Amino acid sequence: MIKRLRERGRSGIRGYCFYHGQDVERAVNGGGLWIAFGDLDAIPEQKSLMGRQIKACLERHGLKVEWNGDPERRLAIPKLDWKRRRQPK
């Protein structure tokens, strides 16, 4: 992902966040959602800033986020009522 961003240009892009399939499974089963994040330059201070910005954004949208400020720990949304939009085949 980072390589693709570097190849196409980074104008306005400072960092990223994501979750994967196992995170979705945990959320669907009531275990909350864990969100990974980072900055494109892999600088710890910038990664911490990115975590604070993502946390603030999620909270502005009404989600309760737990995070101790450690850039190596994921953000946690402990109480998330995950809704499946379609039935599995």
PyMOL Python script that loads the backbone (N, CA, C, O; Angstrom):
from pymol import cmd

cmd.read_pdbstr("""\
ATOM      1  N   MET A   1       0.812  -1.178   0.000  1.00  0.00           N
ATOM      2  CA  MET A   1       0.000   0.000   0.000  1.00  0.00           C
ATOM      3  C   MET A   1       0.866   1.255   0.000  1.00  0.00           C
ATOM      4  O   MET A   1       0.633   2.168  -0.793  1.00  0.00           O
ATOM      5  N   ILE A   2       1.849   1.308   0.871  1.00  0.00           N
ATOM      6  CA  ILE A   2       2.710   2.487   0.960  1.00  0.00           C
ATOM      7  C   ILE A   2       3.458   2.680  -0.347  1.00  0.00           C
ATOM      8  O   ILE A   2       3.605   3.810  -0.815  1.00  0.00           O
ATOM      9  N   LYS A   3       3.933   1.588  -0.945  1.00  0.00           N
ATOM     10  CA  LYS A   3       4.638   1.683  -2.218  1.00  0.00           C
ATOM     11  C   LYS A   3       3.739   2.297  -3.291  1.00  0.00           C
ATOM     12  O   LYS A   3       4.185   3.143  -4.065  1.00  0.00           O
ATOM     13  N   ARG A   4       2.481   1.874  -3.336  1.00  0.00           N
ATOM     14  CA  ARG A   4       1.536   2.422  -4.321  1.00  0.00           C
ATOM     15  C   ARG A   4       1.323   3.911  -4.122  1.00  0.00           C
ATOM     16  O   ARG A   4       1.266   4.665  -5.093  1.00  0.00           O
ATOM     17  N   LEU A   5       1.204   4.347  -2.863  1.00  0.00           N
ATOM     18  CA  LEU A   5       1.034   5.771  -2.601  1.00  0.00           C
ATOM     19  C   LEU A   5       2.254   6.556  -3.055  1.00  0.00           C
ATOM     20  O   LEU A   5       2.123   7.635  -3.634  1.00  0.00           O
ATOM     21  N   ARG A   6       3.432   6.021  -2.796  1.00  0.00           N
ATOM     22  CA  ARG A   6       4.652   6.705  -3.224  1.00  0.00           C
ATOM     23  C   ARG A   6       4.735   6.786  -4.743  1.00  0.00           C
ATOM     24  O   ARG A   6       5.172   7.799  -5.290  1.00  0.00           O
ATOM     25  N   GLU A   7       4.317   5.725  -5.425  1.00  0.00           N
ATOM     26  CA  GLU A   7       4.366   5.704  -6.881  1.00  0.00           C
ATOM     27  C   GLU A   7       3.399   6.701  -7.507  1.00  0.00           C
ATOM     28  O   GLU A   7       3.739   7.348  -8.498  1.00  0.00           O
ATOM     29  N   ARG A   8       2.222   6.834  -6.958  1.00  0.00           N
ATOM     30  CA  ARG A   8       1.228   7.709  -7.581  1.00  0.00           C
ATOM     31  C   ARG A   8       1.272   9.141  -7.055  1.00  0.00           C
ATOM     32  O   ARG A   8       0.572  10.014  -7.568  1.00  0.00           O
ATOM     33  N   GLY A   9       2.078   9.379  -6.051  1.00  0.00           N
ATOM     34  CA  GLY A   9       2.199  10.723  -5.492  1.00  0.00           C
ATOM     35  C   GLY A   9       1.502  10.812  -4.155  1.00  0.00           C
ATOM     36  O   GLY A   9       0.502  10.135  -3.918  1.00  0.00           O
ATOM     37  N   ARG A  10       2.029  11.647  -3.284  1.00  0.00           N
ATOM     38  CA  ARG A  10       1.517  11.728  -1.918  1.00  0.00           C
ATOM     39  C   ARG A  10       0.837  13.040  -1.625  1.00  0.00           C
ATOM     40  O   ARG A  10       0.613  13.359  -0.457  1.00  0.00           O
ATOM     41  N   SER A  11       0.512  13.787  -2.598  1.00  0.00           N
ATOM     42  CA  SER A  11      -0.066  15.098  -2.362  1.00  0.00           C
ATOM     43  C   SER A  11      -1.246  15.011  -1.394  1.00  0.00           C
ATOM     44  O   SER A  11      -2.282  14.431  -1.719  1.00  0.00           O
ATOM     45  N   GLY A  12      -1.081  15.589  -0.210  1.00  0.00           N
ATOM     46  CA  GLY A  12      -2.144  15.618   0.779  1.00  0.00           C
ATOM     47  C   GLY A  12      -2.291  14.352   1.603  1.00  0.00           C
ATOM     48  O   GLY A  12      -3.117  14.318   2.515  1.00  0.00           O
ATOM     49  N   ILE A  13      -1.529  13.317   1.319  1.00  0.00           N
ATOM     50  CA  ILE A  13      -1.641  12.057   2.058  1.00  0.00           C
ATOM     51  C   ILE A  13      -0.494  11.975   3.055  1.00  0.00           C
ATOM     52  O   ILE A  13       0.677  11.979   2.675  1.00  0.00           O
ATOM     53  N   ARG A  14      -0.845  11.901   4.338  1.00  0.00           N
ATOM     54  CA  ARG A  14       0.187  11.838   5.370  1.00  0.00           C
ATOM     55  C   ARG A  14       0.260  10.487   6.041  1.00  0.00           C
ATOM     56  O   ARG A  14       1.306  10.109   6.568  1.00  0.00           O
ATOM     57  N   GLY A  15      -0.850   9.745   6.027  1.00  0.00           N
ATOM     58  CA  GLY A  15      -0.862   8.479   6.737  1.00  0.00           C
ATOM     59  C   GLY A  15      -2.015   7.615   6.286  1.00  0.00           C
ATOM     60  O   GLY A  15      -2.648   7.865   5.260  1.00  0.00           O
ATOM     61  N   TYR A  16      -2.274   6.581   7.087  1.00  0.00           N
ATOM     62  CA  TYR A  16      -3.288   5.608   6.706  1.00  0.00           C
ATOM     63  C   TYR A  16      -3.827   4.907   7.946  1.00  0.00           C
ATOM     64  O   TYR A  16      -3.218   4.951   9.015  1.00  0.00           O
ATOM     65  N   CYS A  17      -4.980   4.259   7.787  1.00  0.00           N
ATOM     66  CA  CYS A  17      -5.510   3.372   8.807  1.00  0.00           C
ATOM     67  C   CYS A  17      -6.264   2.252   8.103  1.00  0.00           C
ATOM     68  O   CYS A  17      -6.730   2.412   6.975  1.00  0.00           O
ATOM     69  N   PHE A  18      -6.374   1.116   8.786  1.00  0.00           N
ATOM     70  CA  PHE A  18      -7.041  -0.022   8.173  1.00  0.00           C
ATOM     71  C   PHE A  18      -7.398  -1.063   9.228  1.00  0.00           C
ATOM     72  O   PHE A  18      -6.901  -1.038  10.354  1.00  0.00           O
ATOM     73  N   TYR A  19      -8.271  -1.971   8.828  1.00  0.00           N
ATOM     74  CA  TYR A  19      -8.535  -3.184   9.601  1.00  0.00           C
ATOM     75  C   TYR A  19      -8.648  -4.316   8.594  1.00  0.00           C
ATOM     76  O   TYR A  19      -8.877  -4.071   7.410  1.00  0.00           O
ATOM     77  N   HIS A  20      -8.492  -5.547   9.049  1.00  0.00           N
ATOM     78  CA  HIS A  20      -8.506  -6.677   8.120  1.00  0.00           C
ATOM     79  C   HIS A  20      -9.615  -7.662   8.486  1.00  0.00           C
ATOM     80  O   HIS A  20     -10.384  -7.427   9.419  1.00  0.00           O
ATOM     81  N   GLY A  21      -9.688  -8.747   7.756  1.00  0.00           N
ATOM     82  CA  GLY A  21     -10.760  -9.723   7.914  1.00  0.00           C
ATOM     83  C   GLY A  21     -10.897 -10.270   9.321  1.00  0.00           C
ATOM     84  O   GLY A  21     -12.014 -10.430   9.814  1.00  0.00           O
ATOM     85  N   GLN A  22      -9.783 -10.561   9.975  1.00  0.00           N
ATOM     86  CA  GLN A  22      -9.856 -11.069  11.352  1.00  0.00           C
ATOM     87  C   GLN A  22     -10.431 -10.018  12.291  1.00  0.00           C
ATOM     88  O   GLN A  22     -11.144 -10.348  13.239  1.00  0.00           O
ATOM     89  N   ASP A  23     -10.122  -8.752  12.027  1.00  0.00           N
ATOM     90  CA  ASP A  23     -10.687  -7.674  12.838  1.00  0.00           C
ATOM     91  C   ASP A  23     -12.198  -7.615  12.663  1.00  0.00           C
ATOM     92  O   ASP A  23     -12.932  -7.395  13.627  1.00  0.00           O
ATOM     93  N   VAL A  24     -12.663  -7.811  11.433  1.00  0.00           N
ATOM     94  CA  VAL A  24     -14.100  -7.809  11.160  1.00  0.00           C
ATOM     95  C   VAL A  24     -14.770  -8.965  11.887  1.00  0.00           C
ATOM     96  O   VAL A  24     -15.821  -8.787  12.502  1.00  0.00           O
ATOM     97  N   GLU A  25     -14.169 -10.149  11.820  1.00  0.00           N
ATOM     98  CA  GLU A  25     -14.740 -11.309  12.518  1.00  0.00           C
ATOM     99  C   GLU A  25     -14.889 -11.032  14.009  1.00  0.00           C
ATOM    100  O   GLU A  25     -15.919 -11.347  14.607  1.00  0.00           O
ATOM    101  N   ARG A  26     -13.863 -10.445  14.603  1.00  0.00           N
ATOM    102  CA  ARG A  26     -13.902 -10.120  16.031  1.00  0.00           C
ATOM    103  C   ARG A  26     -15.019  -9.116  16.308  1.00  0.00           C
ATOM    104  O   ARG A  26     -15.752  -9.256  17.288  1.00  0.00           O
ATOM    105  N   ALA A  27     -15.151  -8.112  15.457  1.00  0.00           N
ATOM    106  CA  ALA A  27     -16.181  -7.092  15.650  1.00  0.00           C
ATOM    107  C   ALA A  27     -17.578  -7.688  15.520  1.00  0.00           C
ATOM    108  O   ALA A  27     -18.463  -7.383  16.319  1.00  0.00           O
ATOM    109  N   VAL A  28     -17.775  -8.536  14.517  1.00  0.00           N
ATOM    110  CA  VAL A  28     -19.076  -9.177  14.313  1.00  0.00           C
ATOM    111  C   VAL A  28     -19.457 -10.026  15.521  1.00  0.00           C
ATOM    112  O   VAL A  28     -20.634 -10.124  15.868  1.00  0.00           O
ATOM    113  N   ASN A  29     -18.468 -10.634  16.155  1.00  0.00           N
ATOM    114  CA  ASN A  29     -18.707 -11.495  17.320  1.00  0.00           C
ATOM    115  C   ASN A  29     -18.750 -10.719  18.637  1.00  0.00           C
ATOM    116  O   ASN A  29     -18.782 -11.319  19.711  1.00  0.00           O
ATOM    117  N   GLY A  30     -18.751  -9.390  18.555  1.00  0.00           N
ATOM    118  CA  GLY A  30     -18.896  -8.574  19.760  1.00  0.00           C
ATOM    119  C   GLY A  30     -17.608  -8.189  20.442  1.00  0.00           C
ATOM    120  O   GLY A  30     -17.639  -7.656  21.551  1.00  0.00           O
ATOM    121  N   GLY A  31     -16.464  -8.445  19.811  1.00  0.00           N
ATOM    122  CA  GLY A  31     -15.179  -8.146  20.433  1.00  0.00           C
ATOM    123  C   GLY A  31     -14.615  -6.774  20.131  1.00  0.00           C
ATOM    124  O   GLY A  31     -13.450  -6.512  20.428  1.00  0.00           O
ATOM    125  N   GLY A  32     -15.411  -5.893  19.550  1.00  0.00           N
ATOM    126  CA  GLY A  32     -14.913  -4.563  19.207  1.00  0.00           C
ATOM    127  C   GLY A  32     -14.058  -4.600  17.951  1.00  0.00           C
ATOM    128  O   GLY A  32     -13.728  -5.670  17.440  1.00  0.00           O
ATOM    129  N   LEU A  33     -13.707  -3.423  17.461  1.00  0.00           N
ATOM    130  CA  LEU A  33     -12.905  -3.301  16.248  1.00  0.00           C
ATOM    131  C   LEU A  33     -11.572  -2.673  16.575  1.00  0.00           C
ATOM    132  O   LEU A  33     -11.507  -1.648  17.255  1.00  0.00           O
ATOM    133  N   TRP A  34     -10.515  -3.283  16.094  1.00  0.00           N
ATOM    134  CA  TRP A  34      -9.161  -2.768  16.263  1.00  0.00           C
ATOM    135  C   TRP A  34      -8.705  -2.166  14.944  1.00  0.00           C
ATOM    136  O   TRP A  34      -8.848  -2.786  13.890  1.00  0.00           O
ATOM    137  N   ILE A  35      -8.155  -0.958  15.001  1.00  0.00           N
ATOM    138  CA  ILE A  35      -7.751  -0.241  13.802  1.00  0.00           C
ATOM    139  C   ILE A  35      -6.256   0.039  13.850  1.00  0.00           C
ATOM    140  O   ILE A  35      -5.756   0.664  14.785  1.00  0.00           O
ATOM    141  N   ALA A  36      -5.558  -0.430  12.832  1.00  0.00           N
ATOM    142  CA  ALA A  36      -4.123  -0.165  12.692  1.00  0.00           C
ATOM    143  C   ALA A  36      -3.946   1.165  11.956  1.00  0.00           C
ATOM    144  O   ALA A  36      -4.831   1.595  11.216  1.00  0.00           O
ATOM    145  N   PHE A  37      -2.815   1.802  12.162  1.00  0.00           N
ATOM    146  CA  PHE A  37      -2.559   3.091  11.511  1.00  0.00           C
ATOM    147  C   PHE A  37      -1.061   3.310  11.386  1.00  0.00           C
ATOM    148  O   PHE A  37      -0.263   2.589  11.985  1.00  0.00           O
ATOM    149  N   GLY A  38      -0.694   4.301  10.610  1.00  0.00           N
ATOM    150  CA  GLY A  38       0.706   4.660  10.479  1.00  0.00           C
ATOM    151  C   GLY A  38       0.883   5.908   9.656  1.00  0.00           C
ATOM    152  O   GLY A  38      -0.070   6.438   9.085  1.00  0.00           O
ATOM    153  N   ASP A  39       2.111   6.370   9.602  1.00  0.00           N
ATOM    154  CA  ASP A  39       2.450   7.500   8.739  1.00  0.00           C
ATOM    155  C   ASP A  39       3.336   6.973   7.618  1.00  0.00           C
ATOM    156  O   ASP A  39       3.974   5.930   7.762  1.00  0.00           O
ATOM    157  N   LEU A  40       3.371   7.678   6.527  1.00  0.00           N
ATOM    158  CA  LEU A  40       4.091   7.180   5.354  1.00  0.00           C
ATOM    159  C   LEU A  40       5.607   7.235   5.502  1.00  0.00           C
ATOM    160  O   LEU A  40       6.328   6.564   4.763  1.00  0.00           O
ATOM    161  N   ASP A  41       6.091   8.028   6.448  1.00  0.00           N
ATOM    162  CA  ASP A  41       7.542   8.159   6.612  1.00  0.00           C
ATOM    163  C   ASP A  41       8.105   7.308   7.738  1.00  0.00           C
ATOM    164  O   ASP A  41       9.314   7.315   7.968  1.00  0.00           O
ATOM    165  N   ALA A  42       7.249   6.573   8.444  1.00  0.00           N
ATOM    166  CA  ALA A  42       7.664   5.687   9.539  1.00  0.00           C
ATOM    167  C   ALA A  42       8.463   6.426  10.610  1.00  0.00           C
ATOM    168  O   ALA A  42       9.478   5.926  11.092  1.00  0.00           O
ATOM    169  N   ILE A  43       8.000   7.613  10.975  1.00  0.00           N
ATOM    170  CA  ILE A  43       8.608   8.408  12.044  1.00  0.00           C
ATOM    171  C   ILE A  43       7.686   8.313  13.264  1.00  0.00           C
ATOM    172  O   ILE A  43       6.519   8.696  13.182  1.00  0.00           O
ATOM    173  N   PRO A  44       8.196   7.805  14.396  1.00  0.00           N
ATOM    174  CA  PRO A  44       7.334   7.579  15.561  1.00  0.00           C
ATOM    175  C   PRO A  44       6.496   8.784  15.977  1.00  0.00           C
ATOM    176  O   PRO A  44       5.319   8.625  16.302  1.00  0.00           O
ATOM    177  N   GLU A  45       7.074   9.984  15.975  1.00  0.00           N
ATOM    178  CA  GLU A  45       6.314  11.176  16.379  1.00  0.00           C
ATOM    179  C   GLU A  45       5.161  11.435  15.416  1.00  0.00           C
ATOM    180  O   GLU A  45       4.066  11.810  15.835  1.00  0.00           O
ATOM    181  N   GLN A  46       5.410  11.235  14.133  1.00  0.00           N
ATOM    182  CA  GLN A  46       4.352  11.433  13.141  1.00  0.00           C
ATOM    183  C   GLN A  46       3.294  10.338  13.250  1.00  0.00           C
ATOM    184  O   GLN A  46       2.107  10.591  13.047  1.00  0.00           O
ATOM    185  N   LYS A  47       3.729   9.124  13.571  1.00  0.00           N
ATOM    186  CA  LYS A  47       2.774   8.037  13.742  1.00  0.00           C
ATOM    187  C   LYS A  47       1.868   8.316  14.936  1.00  0.00           C
ATOM    188  O   LYS A  47       0.666   8.062  14.872  1.00  0.00           O
ATOM    189  N   SER A  48       2.428   8.832  16.014  1.00  0.00           N
ATOM    190  CA  SER A  48       1.614   9.205  17.177  1.00  0.00           C
ATOM    191  C   SER A  48       0.602  10.279  16.806  1.00  0.00           C
ATOM    192  O   SER A  48      -0.564  10.203  17.193  1.00  0.00           O
ATOM    193  N   LEU A  49       1.048  11.274  16.059  1.00  0.00           N
ATOM    194  CA  LEU A  49       0.154  12.338  15.609  1.00  0.00           C
ATOM    195  C   LEU A  49      -0.968  11.757  14.751  1.00  0.00           C
ATOM    196  O   LEU A  49      -2.125  12.151  14.893  1.00  0.00           O
ATOM    197  N   MET A  50      -0.633  10.832  13.869  1.00  0.00           N
ATOM    198  CA  MET A  50      -1.636  10.205  13.020  1.00  0.00           C
ATOM    199  C   MET A  50      -2.665   9.474  13.880  1.00  0.00           C
ATOM    200  O   MET A  50      -3.865   9.565  13.621  1.00  0.00           O
ATOM    201  N   GLY A  51      -2.205   8.749  14.899  1.00  0.00           N
ATOM    202  CA  GLY A  51      -3.122   8.059  15.799  1.00  0.00           C
ATOM    203  C   GLY A  51      -4.066   9.025  16.502  1.00  0.00           C
ATOM    204  O   GLY A  51      -5.262   8.758  16.615  1.00  0.00           O
ATOM    205  N   ARG A  52      -3.530  10.150  16.974  1.00  0.00           N
ATOM    206  CA  ARG A  52      -4.369  11.151  17.644  1.00  0.00           C
ATOM    207  C   ARG A  52      -5.407  11.733  16.686  1.00  0.00           C
ATOM    208  O   ARG A  52      -6.560  11.944  17.062  1.00  0.00           O
ATOM    209  N   GLN A  53      -4.990  11.989  15.449  1.00  0.00           N
ATOM    210  CA  GLN A  53      -5.916  12.559  14.469  1.00  0.00           C
ATOM    211  C   GLN A  53      -7.026  11.573  14.099  1.00  0.00           C
ATOM    212  O   GLN A  53      -8.189  11.961  13.994  1.00  0.00           O
ATOM    213  N   ILE A  54      -6.676  10.320  13.905  1.00  0.00           N
ATOM    214  CA  ILE A  54      -7.677   9.302  13.566  1.00  0.00           C
ATOM    215  C   ILE A  54      -8.635   9.107  14.743  1.00  0.00           C
ATOM    216  O   ILE A  54      -9.848   9.017  14.555  1.00  0.00           O
ATOM    217  N   LYS A  55      -8.088   9.042  15.948  1.00  0.00           N
ATOM    218  CA  LYS A  55      -8.924   8.898  17.153  1.00  0.00           C
ATOM    219  C   LYS A  55      -9.910  10.059  17.251  1.00  0.00           C
ATOM    220  O   LYS A  55     -11.099   9.846  17.489  1.00  0.00           O
ATOM    221  N   ALA A  56      -9.421  11.280  17.070  1.00  0.00           N
ATOM    222  CA  ALA A  56     -10.290  12.463  17.148  1.00  0.00           C
ATOM    223  C   ALA A  56     -11.386  12.416  16.082  1.00  0.00           C
ATOM    224  O   ALA A  56     -12.530  12.772  16.363  1.00  0.00           O
ATOM    225  N   CYS A  57     -11.061  11.992  14.895  1.00  0.00           N
ATOM    226  CA  CYS A  57     -12.043  11.894  13.816  1.00  0.00           C
ATOM    227  C   CYS A  57     -13.124  10.873  14.157  1.00  0.00           C
ATOM    228  O   CYS A  57     -14.314  11.146  13.995  1.00  0.00           O
ATOM    229  N   LEU A  58     -12.714   9.709  14.625  1.00  0.00           N
ATOM    230  CA  LEU A  58     -13.684   8.678  14.996  1.00  0.00           C
ATOM    231  C   LEU A  58     -14.594   9.157  16.124  1.00  0.00           C
ATOM    232  O   LEU A  58     -15.796   8.891  16.114  1.00  0.00           O
ATOM    233  N   GLU A  59     -14.019   9.863  17.093  1.00  0.00           N
ATOM    234  CA  GLU A  59     -14.811  10.374  18.211  1.00  0.00           C
ATOM    235  C   GLU A  59     -15.774  11.470  17.755  1.00  0.00           C
ATOM    236  O   GLU A  59     -16.893  11.554  18.261  1.00  0.00           O
ATOM    237  N   ARG A  60     -15.358  12.307  16.810  1.00  0.00           N
ATOM    238  CA  ARG A  60     -16.260  13.328  16.262  1.00  0.00           C
ATOM    239  C   ARG A  60     -17.488  12.688  15.623  1.00  0.00           C
ATOM    240  O   ARG A  60     -18.556  13.298  15.563  1.00  0.00           O
ATOM    241  N   HIS A  61     -17.329  11.468  15.152  1.00  0.00           N
ATOM    242  CA  HIS A  61     -18.427  10.758  14.508  1.00  0.00           C
ATOM    243  C   HIS A  61     -19.170   9.835  15.480  1.00  0.00           C
ATOM    244  O   HIS A  61     -19.932   8.962  15.066  1.00  0.00           O
ATOM    245  N   GLY A  62     -18.937  10.043  16.769  1.00  0.00           N
ATOM    246  CA  GLY A  62     -19.734   9.369  17.786  1.00  0.00           C
ATOM    247  C   GLY A  62     -19.220   8.033  18.278  1.00  0.00           C
ATOM    248  O   GLY A  62     -19.922   7.351  19.024  1.00  0.00           O
ATOM    249  N   LEU A  63     -18.019   7.636  17.888  1.00  0.00           N
ATOM    250  CA  LEU A  63     -17.476   6.361  18.349  1.00  0.00           C
ATOM    251  C   LEU A  63     -16.606   6.566  19.585  1.00  0.00           C
ATOM    252  O   LEU A  63     -15.874   7.551  19.683  1.00  0.00           O
ATOM    253  N   LYS A  64     -16.693   5.640  20.517  1.00  0.00           N
ATOM    254  CA  LYS A  64     -15.820   5.662  21.697  1.00  0.00           C
ATOM    255  C   LYS A  64     -14.549   4.915  21.320  1.00  0.00           C
ATOM    256  O   LYS A  64     -14.596   3.753  20.916  1.00  0.00           O
ATOM    257  N   VAL A  65     -13.418   5.587  21.456  1.00  0.00           N
ATOM    258  CA  VAL A  65     -12.137   5.003  21.059  1.00  0.00           C
ATOM    259  C   VAL A  65     -11.228   4.921  22.275  1.00  0.00           C
ATOM    260  O   VAL A  65     -11.084   5.886  23.025  1.00  0.00           O
ATOM    261  N   GLU A  66     -10.621   3.762  22.460  1.00  0.00           N
ATOM    262  CA  GLU A  66      -9.632   3.574  23.527  1.00  0.00           C
ATOM    263  C   GLU A  66      -8.255   3.448  22.894  1.00  0.00           C
ATOM    264  O   GLU A  66      -8.054   2.696  21.940  1.00  0.00           O
ATOM    265  N   TRP A  67      -7.313   4.200  23.448  1.00  0.00           N
ATOM    266  CA  TRP A  67      -5.929   4.148  22.966  1.00  0.00           C
ATOM    267  C   TRP A  67      -5.057   4.839  23.999  1.00  0.00           C
ATOM    268  O   TRP A  67      -5.416   5.902  24.505  1.00  0.00           O
ATOM    269  N   ASN A  68      -3.924   4.249  24.313  1.00  0.00           N
ATOM    270  CA  ASN A  68      -3.054   4.821  25.341  1.00  0.00           C
ATOM    271  C   ASN A  68      -1.997   5.772  24.790  1.00  0.00           C
ATOM    272  O   ASN A  68      -1.142   6.238  25.544  1.00  0.00           O
ATOM    273  N   GLY A  69      -2.037   6.069  23.498  1.00  0.00           N
ATOM    274  CA  GLY A  69      -1.084   7.002  22.901  1.00  0.00           C
ATOM    275  C   GLY A  69       0.166   6.353  22.362  1.00  0.00           C
ATOM    276  O   GLY A  69       0.988   7.031  21.745  1.00  0.00           O
ATOM    277  N   ASP A  70       0.339   5.067  22.572  1.00  0.00           N
ATOM    278  CA  ASP A  70       1.505   4.346  22.078  1.00  0.00           C
ATOM    279  C   ASP A  70       1.358   4.135  20.566  1.00  0.00           C
ATOM    280  O   ASP A  70       0.397   3.505  20.125  1.00  0.00           O
ATOM    281  N   PRO A  71       2.296   4.652  19.769  1.00  0.00           N
ATOM    282  CA  PRO A  71       2.172   4.519  18.314  1.00  0.00           C
ATOM    283  C   PRO A  71       2.265   3.073  17.819  1.00  0.00           C
ATOM    284  O   PRO A  71       1.948   2.795  16.663  1.00  0.00           O
ATOM    285  N   GLU A  72       2.693   2.162  18.679  1.00  0.00           N
ATOM    286  CA  GLU A  72       2.782   0.753  18.272  1.00  0.00           C
ATOM    287  C   GLU A  72       1.556  -0.055  18.685  1.00  0.00           C
ATOM    288  O   GLU A  72       1.509  -1.267  18.472  1.00  0.00           O
ATOM    289  N   ARG A  73       0.562   0.613  19.276  1.00  0.00           N
ATOM    290  CA  ARG A  73      -0.685  -0.070  19.659  1.00  0.00           C
ATOM    291  C   ARG A  73      -1.816   0.411  18.772  1.00  0.00           C
ATOM    292  O   ARG A  73      -1.867   1.578  18.384  1.00  0.00           O
ATOM    293  N   ARG A  74      -2.713  -0.492  18.461  1.00  0.00           N
ATOM    294  CA  ARG A  74      -3.859  -0.144  17.625  1.00  0.00           C
ATOM    295  C   ARG A  74      -4.894   0.645  18.408  1.00  0.00           C
ATOM    296  O   ARG A  74      -4.946   0.592  19.637  1.00  0.00           O
ATOM    297  N   LEU A  75      -5.710   1.373  17.671  1.00  0.00           N
ATOM    298  CA  LEU A  75      -6.868   2.039  18.249  1.00  0.00           C
ATOM    299  C   LEU A  75      -7.955   0.986  18.453  1.00  0.00           C
ATOM    300  O   LEU A  75      -8.105   0.087  17.626  1.00  0.00           O
ATOM    301  N   ALA A  76      -8.702   1.086  19.527  1.00  0.00           N
ATOM    302  CA  ALA A  76      -9.764   0.119  19.802  1.00  0.00           C
ATOM    303  C   ALA A  76     -11.104   0.834  19.893  1.00  0.00           C
ATOM    304  O   ALA A  76     -11.246   1.846  20.579  1.00  0.00           O
ATOM    305  N   ILE A  77     -12.080   0.285  19.185  1.00  0.00           N
ATOM    306  CA  ILE A  77     -13.475   0.712  19.339  1.00  0.00           C
ATOM    307  C   ILE A  77     -14.145  -0.466  20.039  1.00  0.00           C
ATOM    308  O   ILE A  77     -14.592  -1.408  19.384  1.00  0.00           O
ATOM    309  N   PRO A  78     -14.216  -0.415  21.383  1.00  0.00           N
ATOM    310  CA  PRO A  78     -14.623  -1.602  22.141  1.00  0.00           C
ATOM    311  C   PRO A  78     -16.091  -1.994  21.993  1.00  0.00           C
ATOM    312  O   PRO A  78     -16.425  -3.178  22.031  1.00  0.00           O
ATOM    313  N   LYS A  79     -16.944  -1.032  21.830  1.00  0.00           N
ATOM    314  CA  LYS A  79     -18.375  -1.338  21.725  1.00  0.00           C
ATOM    315  C   LYS A  79     -18.853  -0.898  20.357  1.00  0.00           C
ATOM    316  O   LYS A  79     -19.130   0.277  20.114  1.00  0.00           O
ATOM    317  N   LEU A  80     -18.939  -1.866  19.482  1.00  0.00           N
ATOM    318  CA  LEU A  80     -19.352  -1.582  18.115  1.00  0.00           C
ATOM    319  C   LEU A  80     -20.392  -2.621  17.724  1.00  0.00           C
ATOM    320  O   LEU A  80     -20.125  -3.822  17.741  1.00  0.00           O
ATOM    321  N   ASP A  81     -21.561  -2.151  17.378  1.00  0.00           N
ATOM    322  CA  ASP A  81     -22.631  -3.046  16.963  1.00  0.00           C
ATOM    323  C   ASP A  81     -22.514  -3.226  15.452  1.00  0.00           C
ATOM    324  O   ASP A  81     -23.125  -2.488  14.679  1.00  0.00           O
ATOM    325  N   TRP A  82     -21.729  -4.207  15.046  1.00  0.00           N
ATOM    326  CA  TRP A  82     -21.457  -4.440  13.627  1.00  0.00           C
ATOM    327  C   TRP A  82     -22.682  -5.067  12.973  1.00  0.00           C
ATOM    328  O   TRP A  82     -23.217  -6.061  13.465  1.00  0.00           O
ATOM    329  N   LYS A  83     -23.114  -4.495  11.883  1.00  0.00           N
ATOM    330  CA  LYS A  83     -24.275  -5.004  11.154  1.00  0.00           C
ATOM    331  C   LYS A  83     -23.826  -5.602   9.829  1.00  0.00           C
ATOM    332  O   LYS A  83     -23.104  -4.966   9.060  1.00  0.00           O
ATOM    333  N   ARG A  84     -24.256  -6.821   9.575  1.00  0.00           N
ATOM    334  CA  ARG A  84     -24.012  -7.425   8.257  1.00  0.00           C
ATOM    335  C   ARG A  84     -25.051  -6.876   7.312  1.00  0.00           C
ATOM    336  O   ARG A  84     -26.239  -6.849   7.635  1.00  0.00           O
ATOM    337  N   ARG A  85     -24.621  -6.446   6.164  1.00  0.00           N
ATOM    338  CA  ARG A  85     -25.532  -5.843   5.199  1.00  0.00           C
ATOM    339  C   ARG A  85     -26.155  -6.859   4.261  1.00  0.00           C
ATOM    340  O   ARG A  85     -27.212  -6.603   3.685  1.00  0.00           O
ATOM    341  N   ARG A  86     -25.516  -8.005   4.099  1.00  0.00           N
ATOM    342  CA  ARG A  86     -26.104  -9.053   3.250  1.00  0.00           C
ATOM    343  C   ARG A  86     -25.801 -10.409   3.838  1.00  0.00           C
ATOM    344  O   ARG A  86     -24.840 -10.583   4.589  1.00  0.00           O
ATOM    345  N   GLN A  87     -26.620 -11.350   3.492  1.00  0.00           N
ATOM    346  CA  GLN A  87     -26.469 -12.700   4.008  1.00  0.00           C
ATOM    347  C   GLN A  87     -25.330 -13.409   3.275  1.00  0.00           C
ATOM    348  O   GLN A  87     -25.167 -13.241   2.066  1.00  0.00           O
ATOM    349  N   PRO A  88     -24.540 -14.205   4.011  1.00  0.00           N
ATOM    350  CA  PRO A  88     -23.493 -15.007   3.344  1.00  0.00           C
ATOM    351  C   PRO A  88     -24.131 -16.040   2.416  1.00  0.00           C
ATOM    352  O   PRO A  88     -25.222 -16.545   2.682  1.00  0.00           O
ATOM    353  N   LYS A  89     -23.440 -16.337   1.336  1.00  0.00           N
ATOM    354  CA  LYS A  89     -23.958 -17.306   0.355  1.00  0.00           C
ATOM    355  C   LYS A  89     -23.780 -18.723   0.833  1.00  0.00           C
ATOM    356  O   LYS A  89     -24.159 -19.663   0.134  1.00  0.00           O
TER     357      LYS A  89
END
""", "prot")
cmd.dss("prot")
cmd.show_as("cartoon", "prot")
cmd.util.cbc("prot")
cmd.orient("prot")
